[in-house]
Amino acid sequence: MSDLERFNELVDDIWEMVFGTERRPKPKRARTKKGTYQADDPTTKNYNEAYVGGKAPTRKDLLGLTKKTKKTKKTNRSK
């Protein structure tokens, strides 16, 4: 685990203690009074009504695509 990941975990823990909520909540679909999914209004460019909070997740977030680090093989070159 890198130093940045450790730092982000620490900040997330402190955020939850202070504010009582997640620092980066997962996107949640908005629902109507009947309980069905609410559609996005295309006339509002900066706000997505289909998601609570108005921000839709990216396709990479939905599919779980993240950049993977390449592992290198360690070779023993002793003769």
Secondary structure, 3 states (H helix, E strand, C coil): CCHHHHHHHHHHHHHHHHHCCCCCCCCCECECCCCCECCCCCCCCCCCCCECCCCCCCHHHHHCCCCCCCCCCCCCCCC
